[in-house]
Amino acid sequence: MDDLLTFLHARYEADAHTYADVAYRFGGDALLDSHLPMLDLVDMLVREYEAMDPSDARFPGLGHAVRVLAQSHADHPGYREEWRP
């Protein structure tokens, strides 16, 4: 699971960098209809999963949610089939 979390952090960083470049080039209004808020929420869930005690009753469900969210990057060369929920 650590590899999946590292992968998701890297995707978040790459996407955030892309959005920052768009805002720099075209102004902040270009991001009004973007997926940037969703990226922040995904990153928040990943960080919460990392910090959560495995004995927490929510741990398995959040782990499943992280795997489901990672599927949006299934076409990325670094994505592994074993990460599918």
For each residue, the residues with C-beta under 8 A, 3 or more apart:
1: 4 5 63
2: 5 6
3: 6 7 80
4: 1 7 8 66 67 70 80 83
5: 1 2 8 9 46 49 50 66
6: 2 3 9 10
7: 3 4 10 11 70 73 78 79 80 83
8: 4 5 11 12 42 43 46 66 69 70 73
9: 5 6 12 13 43 46
10: 6 7 13 14 78
11: 7 8 14 15 73 76
12: 8 9 15 16 39 42 43 46
13: 9 10 16 17
14: 10 11 17 18
15: 11 12 18 19 35 39
16: 12 13 19 20 36 39
17: 13 14 20 21
18: 14 15 21 22
19: 15 16 22 23 31 34 36 39
20: 16 17 23 24
21: 17 18 24 25
22: 18 19 25 26 30 31 34
23: 19 20 26 27 28 30 31
24: 20 21
25: 21 22 30
26: 22 23 29 30
27: 23 30
28: 23 31 32
29: 26 32
30: 22 23 25 26 27 34
31: 19 22 23 28 34 36
32: 28 29
33:
34: 19 22 30 31 37
35: 15 38 39
36: 16 19 31 39 40
37: 34 40 41
38: 35 41 42
39: 12 15 16 19 35 36 42 43
40: 36 37 43 44
41: 37 38 44 45
42: 8 12 38 39 45 46 69
43: 8 9 12 39 40 46 47
44: 40 41 47 48
45: 41 42 48 49 62 65 66 69
46: 5 8 9 12 42 43 49 50 66
47: 43 44 50 51
48: 44 45 51 52 62
49: 5 45 46 52 59 62 63 66
50: 5 46 47
51: 47 48
52: 48 49 56 58 59 62
53: 56 59
54: 59
55: 59
56: 52 53 59
57:
58: 52 61 62
59: 49 52 53 54 55 56 62 63
60: 63 64
61: 58 64 65
62: 45 48 49 52 58 59 65 66
63: 1 49 59 60 66 67
64: 60 61 67 68 85
65: 45 61 62 68 69
66: 4 5 8 45 46 49 62 63 69 70
67: 4 63 64 70 71 83 84 85
68: 64 65 71 85
69: 8 42 45 65 66 72
70: 4 7 8 66 67 73 74 79 83
71: 67 68 74 84 85
72: 69
73: 7 8 11 70 76 79
74: 70 71 79 84
75: 79
76: 11 73 79
77:
78: 7 10
79: 7 70 73 74 75 76 83
80: 3 4 7 83
81: 84
82:
83: 4 7 67 70 79 80
84: 67 71 74 81
85: 64 67 68 71
